[in-house]
């Protein structure tokens, strides 16, 4: 198991990735137009303002509405068909597999979009709570600098004591090894000494 700081760094990296993925999803699959007018048309109003209040179909993304030729259809909330794109051989209109790669994906239904928004928000909250927990269990949180210095001094004293004990045990081990070597030498002479 990794130490707390490594876990905290991993969680922060995951949170940044989740933020990026959430923003990517929200900007790709929303059904609203951008609030900023396109720079090529300085006096253009956002496409959302052009949608009538009684439209039954969901509004189309502004990027698709800008590509349509018929403005009356865009105002009514319906996009005119996109201009014909040359198709690859064998990819007919009845295949269902041919999509223009330049067009953005279709927006999610309002129910699906809201459900995924809640799921993404819940995941962000859970990750944030994990980060808060890891921060709360970091050593030194809630103690003053003087208390931390005092604890460090106590640990230094304990470390010196343990080091002295280790040296003592190492000397005992060397002594036991010499005794064992003597016993093995005596046994070896006793077993092999009769033959000489």
Secondary structure, DSSP 8 states (H G I E B T S, - for coil): ---HHHHHHHHHHHHHHHHHHHHHHHHHH--S--SS--TTSTT---GGGGS-TT--S----HHHHHH-S-HHHHHTT-----------TT--TTSS----TTS------HHHHHHHHHHHHHHHHHHHHHHHHHHHTSTTTT--HHHHHHHHHHHHHHHHHHHHHHHHHHHHHHHHHHHHHHHHHHHHHHHHTT--
